[in-house]
Amino acid sequence: MSVYLGIDIGTSGTKTLAIRENGRIVASATFEYPLSSPRPGWSEQDPEDWWQASARSVRKVLRDGRIKPASVAGIGLSGQMHGSVFLDRNHQVIRPALLWNDQRTAAECDEIERRAGGRRKLIRMVANPALTGFTAPKILWLRNNEPRRFDRTRQVLLPKDYVRFRLTGEFATEVSDASGTLLLDVKRRKWSHRLLGQLELDPDLLPAVYESEDVSGTLSRSAAKKLGLPEGVPVVGGAGDQAAGAVGNGIVRRGVISATMGTSGVVFAHSEGIETDPLGRVHTFCHAVRGQWHVMGVVLSAGGSLQWYRNQLGEAAVTAARRKKIDPYELLTAEAARAPAGSEGLYFLPYLTGERTPHADPHARGAWVGLSLRHGRPHLVRSVIEGATYAMRDCLEIIKGMNIPVREIRVSGGGARSRFWRQMQADIYGNKVVTINAEEGPAYGVALLAAAGTGAYKDVVEACNATIRVVDSTPVHQPTRRQYNRVYPQYGQLYRSLKDDYARIAELVD
């Protein structure tokens, strides 16, 4: 039986996964690499690290899975979205890549909206507003701040597409990841020459655009030798990490929604037509399903808020967990369960790294509001988990308001591994939540895309239907739902009350 590889170039490391045609996982491997922050709010990586980690993880998967290289029939690529790799005429990297969580481009976002004729006109052109994490502002930042490097630039690639170039020698991307550059006409699924003209950017800077299932190139001789694979293995378009993760969760039909609670949180909805929020509070991107789209809300510090609590305030739980040889999150959620729903009026705003949906405010910051003498550690940790989940509900409410049906919510990430947090999500969302048999995320999704793109299935929808199934369901506990419906509206009001204060605090810190 043929084997398909999914390579996911993440922020902390690259993961490679091998699956059989039936979806069974054969082996996986991850190799980590550093992230650099040369100034506050800046985030950079060396693209060479991605390539070396990709090669090492492929070799390890082949070795650990005892996979015959000749059995590998296709490779799919996923990766962190929005990053910018700048190449010169000799295809050499000019400077470290600017990543999705880099916040240096606020002035360039203003410039883009001004050149486009305003925020609403920009949304009509490319379906999304200008945000600091997107690729287009990074290109303008290079032009405005490092003009000599910009003048040397001949090609701009997204992270996974740089790895694709190293694999195949081809400059290519695909529609889902390209949507996050802010330069794609999302409706027509091709580069927006209108916006490129208004920004005075040469279209030749950008690679060819493919559908996610399409073969974008084949493994070169030199890359094949480095990976331990035969020359000529097809490499499909793949997908940005969120669309890839959605494929891995089976979010390929209308009414099925995913809520992924990782370091960041993502609420992802499949759409058969292009649906946009006129206020730009959620993203509208091309899906990795041919001719389809998706709507996505992003919470920058979802599970990351609980991680922060563990690292900064959870030393006792970490020590106890080490002694008991269990995950410290088990102790933290058990402690949270001792506090009542709503944390007796204590709210946590999870804006530790700014926020994207629905506020799009890089100056937003975390806060506890409502703290009193009656509150103890159970309230503190429960409010953190509730705050992250309220933020996810913010995304869900916008999607519902766009008349996108929500019939099933598939949860994944750290928030899905805890029974307590699954129940909280069901109660706050007001919808039953389910988990599925596949838990490998984007790497699994692009391995399925590789299988579909090389003929194992007629398309990725068939691949998902054949390999992914629901294994657990958590119904809504109605009394708790009513309590959360009572306290949730105040959560949204708190940001509006603090917005101006956040901006002033940012000025003081800078």
N, C-alpha and C positions, 0 to 999 in steps of 0.2 A: 504493500500500500504506500502511496506517495506521502511525502512529508512536506509541510509548508511552514516557513519561518515568518514570525512577526518580530520586527525590531522596533522598539520604542525608545526614542532618544529623549529622556526626561531631563528635569532640571538637576536632580541629585545623582542620576546615573542612567545607564542604558541597560534595558532588559531585552533579552532575546528569548522567544518562546517557540517551541516546535510542536506542531499538532499533526495528527493523522487526518485523513479525509473525513472521518466520522466525528471529528472535533476533539478526540481524546488527546490530552496533553502528554507528550513524550518526555520533555525535559525543559527546564528554563534556567537562565543564568543572568545575573546582574553584576555590573561593575560600576563603581561610583567614581566621581571626579569632583574637583573643587569648583566653587563659585566665588567670584571676586566682586568686592564692592569698594572700588577705589575712592568713592565719595558717598556721603549719605544719599540714599535714594537711587544709587546707581547699581546695576547688576550686570555682570559680564562673565563670559566663559570663552575658553579657547576651543574653537571647533575641532582642532586636532584631537582633543580629549574624547570628543564624541566618536570620532572615527576609530581610534584605538580601542575604546570600550566596545564598540560595535563588533569589531573583528575578534576581540578576545571572547566576548559573550557567545558569538556564533561558534567559535572553535570549541568552547566549553560545552555548549549544548550538543554538538555533534559527538563529543567524547562521552559525556555523561549519559546521553540517550542511546549510545551505540548505534548511531544513525549512519547508514551508508551514504556518503556524499552524493552518489548517483541517484538516490531516492528523493532528493530535494527538488521539488517541481516548481516552486515559486517562492518569492520573498515579498512581504509587505512591509511598509515603513510607516511608523507613526512618530510623533515628536511634539515637544513643547511648541506652542503656537507663537506667532507674532515676532519671534526673534529675527535679527538681521545679521547675515554674514556678507561681508563686502569683499569681493574678489577683484584683483587687477587683471590686466591683459594677459598675464601668464597663468591665471587661475590660482594665484596665491592669495591667502588671506591677508588683508591689509591691516586689520586691527581686531582686538577681541570682539566677539559678537555681543550685541546689545540684546538683552533677554526680555521676555514678556512682562516681568515684574519690575523693569527699569522705569523710574518715574521722572526722568530728566527732561521730558519733552512737552511740558505744559505750554510753553510759548509756541512751539511748532503746531500743537493742536489748534491753538487760536489762529495761527497763520493759515492752516488748512481750511478751517471754517470760513475765514475771511475771503480766501481765494475762491472758495466754492460758492460764495454768495449767501452764506448763512447756514446754520445747523440743519434746518429743514430741507434746504436744497441739497445739501450733502447727503442726507438720509435718502432722499429720492434717487440720487445717483448710485449710491453704493450700499444702501439699506442700513447703514450704521453711522453713528456720530464718531468724531475723532476722539480717541482715548489715548492716554499716555502709553499704554502697553502695546498699541498696534505698531505695525511695521512702518507705514508711511511717515509718521512723525519722526521716526528714527533716521530715515533717509534724509529728511529735511534738517534734522539736527546735525548730521554729518556735514551737510552742505553749509550750514550756518556757522558751525563751530570748528570744524576740521576741514577747511576747504581744499587743502592740498591732498588729503586722503580722498575726499570726494572726487576730485579731478582724476584721480587714479582708478576710480571704481568703474568696472565694466560689467559687473554682474552682482545682483543682490539675491541671496537665497535664504529661505527659511531653514531652520536647523536640520530637519529630517532630509530636506532637499540637498543640503550640502553632503550628507552621508550618501544620498542617492548619486550625486556627482562622483564621489569617490568609488562607489560601487560600479557605475556604468559609464562614466565619462559624459553623461547627458545632463544638460540643464533643463530641469523639468519640475513642475509642481502639480498639485491637483486641486480641485475646486474647493474642498472643505477648508484646507489650510490657507489657500489663497484668499478666501473670504475674510480672514483675519488680518490681512495686510492693510485693509481700507482702500485698496486699489482695484478690487474686482467689482465689475458690474454683476452683482449677485443674481439679479433676475435673468440676465443673458448668459451667465456662467463664463465670462471672458473678461480680460482686462478692460478697465474703463479708460478708453483713450481720451474721453472728455475731461475727466478729472486729472489724468496725467498731464494733459495740455495746460490746464489751469495751474497746476503745480510746477510746470516747466521741468518735468522729468521725462527722460528718454525712455520710450517703451522697451528699447533693446536692453535696458537694465534688468528686465524681468524675464523669467524662463517661460517655456511653453506650458500651457495648462491642459491637464488631462482630467477625465472622470476617474474616480477613485479606484474602480476595478480595472481600468485600462493598463496594459503593459506599457511602461514608460521607457524601458531600456532592458538590456541584458547584462549579466555579470561580465566584466572585462577580464582579460587574462590575468593582469596583475592583481586585481581585487580577488579573483577566484583563488589564486595561489595563496594570498594572505589569509583568506577565510577557510581554506581547506575544502573548497567546493569546485565543481566543474565549471569551466567557462560557459557562458551562454544561458545560465539560469535566469528566467524572466523576473523582472522587478516591477510590480504593479504600482499604480499611483499612490495607494495608501490613503492616509487621512491624518488631519490634525488630531491631537490627543483626545479632544473631547468627542469629536465625531467617531473616532476609532473606538473609544470607550463605549459609546452608545451602540455601535455595531456589536461589540463584545457583550453588551447587555441585551441585545435583541431589540433595540429601539428602532425598528424599521417599518413600523406601521402606525397609522393614526390612532390616537387615544392611549397609547402606551408611552409613559413618561419615565425618565430616570431621574433620581435624586442621588447624586454621588457626594458623599460627605468625606472627602479626603482633607489634606491640608487646606485647600480651597474647597468650596462647595459649588456644585453645578446642577442646575435643574434644566433638563434637556427634553425637548418635545419635537417629535417628528411632524413634518408638515408637507402635505402633497402639493400645496401651492406656496407662493412667497407671501408671508405674513410679516408685516413690520409694525412696530410700535412707533407712532409718530413722534413720541418724546424721546426715543432712542434709549429707553431704560433697559431693554434686553437686546441681545444680538440676534440678527437674522443672517444665517450663513447657508451656503450650499451644504447639503448632507453628503455623506459618503455613499448614499444610495442614488443610483443614476437618475437624474432628472427630478430629484426631490430636494427639499430644504429642511432646515431645522431652526427652531427658536431656542435661545439659551440664555439663562440668567446665571451670573457668576458672583459668588460670595468669596472675597479674597481670603478671609480668615475664618473658616468654618471649623473643621476639625483642628485647624491650626490654633484656634483659641484655647481648646482643651489641652493641646500640646504645650502651649505657653503656660497654662496654669500648672500642668504637671512639672515643667522644668523650673518654674519660679516659686511656686507655692506648695508643691506636692511632694516635698522631700520626704516627709514621713511615709507617704503612700509608696514612694519608690523604694525606700529602705525596707518596708514591710513586705512589699512584693518580691524583692530580691530574696528575702529570708524564706518566704513561702514558695518561691520559684513559680510565680504567676505573673501575668501582665499587670503592671500598675494601674492600667485603665480599668481593670476589673474592680479594684478597690475604690477608685475614684467614682465610678458609676454606682457602686453599692452605697457609698457615702451620700451621693446625690439623691438616691432613692429615699433617704431618711427625711428629706425636706418635701413639703407639699408642692403640688403643681402650682406654678406661678411664683414660687419661692417667697411667698408672703410679701409681695410688693417689691422685691429686689429684681432689678433688670440689669443685664449686662449687654452693652453695645459692642459687637465683635469686630470693630473697625481698627484692628491692630496695625494693619498695613494700608490704611485707606479703604475705600470701598468702590465697587464697580456697579453692581445692581442692588437697588434701583437708583443709587445716589450719584455714582460717577464722581466721587470726591476724593482726590488723593490726600487731602488734608484731614479727613475724618480720622478719629482715633477712638480707641477702646475706652470704656467707662463703666463703672458700676454706678447706678442711680437708685436711690431708695434705701440705702444702707442704714440700718439702725441697730440698737443694742440687742434686739431680739434675733439678729441674724448670726449664724455661725458657719463653720466650714461647709456643712451640707448645703446650706443656702447658696454659698458662694459658688461651689462647683456646679450645683444644679442650674443656677442662673446662667453660668457660662454655656452649658449645653443647651439650655432653652434659648439663649440669645442667638447662638449659631443656627438653631432650627427655625426661630422666627425669621432670621435673614433669608433662609431658604424658602420659607412661606412667602416672603415678599416677592420672590421670583415667581413662585407658583401662581400667586394672585394675578400678576400681570399677564401671564400666559393664559389663565382662565378668562381674563378680560378681553383677550384677543379672539375669543370664541374658538379656541383650540380645546377639544374635549380631553378630559382627564378621567380615563376609565380604570387605569391601573398604574401604580407608581412602583417602579423597581428600584430598590435602594441598594447601594453598594458603598465600598470604602469602609473606613473605621467605624462610621456611624451605623453600619449595617451589621457589624460583628457583635454588637452589644444588644441583647434582648431588651434591656431597659431603654436604650436609645431608639431602637426600632419602634417600640411602643410609643415613645414620646413623639416620634415623627408622624406616626399614624394619627395621634390625637391632635397635634398641632396642624398638620395638613388637612385633617378632616377626611382622609381617604385611607382605605386599606393599603398597606404596603406589603410587597412581596420580595423575596430573594430568589435568585436563580442558581443553577448549577455551575455557571461559569463565574469565576472571581478573579480573572487574570487581567481584566481591563483592556487598555489600548493594544497591547501586544497580541492578545487573543483576537481582537477585532480585525487587525490588519492581516493576521494569519488567515482568517476567514476570507478577507478580501483577496488575498493571494490565491486561495483555493478557487474562489469564484472567477477571478480574472484569468486563470489558466485552464478553465474548463471542467473542474471537478463538479461545479454547480452552474446552473444557467445564470444565476445572479446572486448577489449577497443576501437578498431576502430569503431565497431558497436555502442558502447555507445556514442562516440563522435559525430558520424553522426546523432544520434537520438536526441541529446541535444544541440548541438552548431551550431549557424548560424551567418552569417555576417549581421550586422545591419547598418553599415555606411561605406562610401568609400570616400577617398580623392585623387583626381587625381593629377598628376604632373602639376605644372605651368611651362611651358617650358622656358619662359625667365629667371625665377629665377634658374631653373635647369642649364641653360647655364652659368649663373654667378657663381654658385657653382662649376661647372665642371672646370671653369677657375681658381678659387682660392684654391680649395681643394688640388691639388698636393703640394703646398707650405706648407700646414699643416704637411704633412708627412715628409718633409725635415727638419722641425724645430727640431723634436726629434733627428734625426741623427746628426744635428749640435750641440746639447746640451748634447748628451749622456755622453761624457767624463767629461763635467762640472758637471753633476749630480753626478757622482761617486766621484769627488773631493769634492763637497759640502758635501756629506755623510760622508766623512772622517773628514771634519772639524767639523761637528755637533756631530759625535760620540766622 
